[in-house]
Amino acid sequence: MKARVVVTLKNGVLDPQGKAIEGALASLGVAGVTGVRQGKVFDITLSGTDADAARETLKAACDKLLANTVIENYAIETSA
């Protein structure tokens, strides 16, 4: 089973890297960008075919390592 975990900063958390990217885009002549928020993407392969078990495993991975749940949200997508 394959999964994708997308980790993003919670609303209200300052994002200096996103601001730096926004500034860099402007300096490169990319017009119209008024906000950038950066995040992380993890593509994960899991053994087994039980979708519920896979989601529980991924949730544990996010809570323990992949996301800082104090300042970050995460979303889990799975596919066969």
RACORHU-V423254 format. One line per field, one symbol per residue. burial: + if it has 9 or more other C-alpha atoms within 8 Angstrom, else -. A space follows every 10 residues. Layout:
# RACORHU-V423254
burial: ???
This chain:
# RACORHU-V423254
burial: +++++++++- ----+--++- ++--++---- --+--+++-- ---------- ---++--++- +++---++-- -+++-+-+--
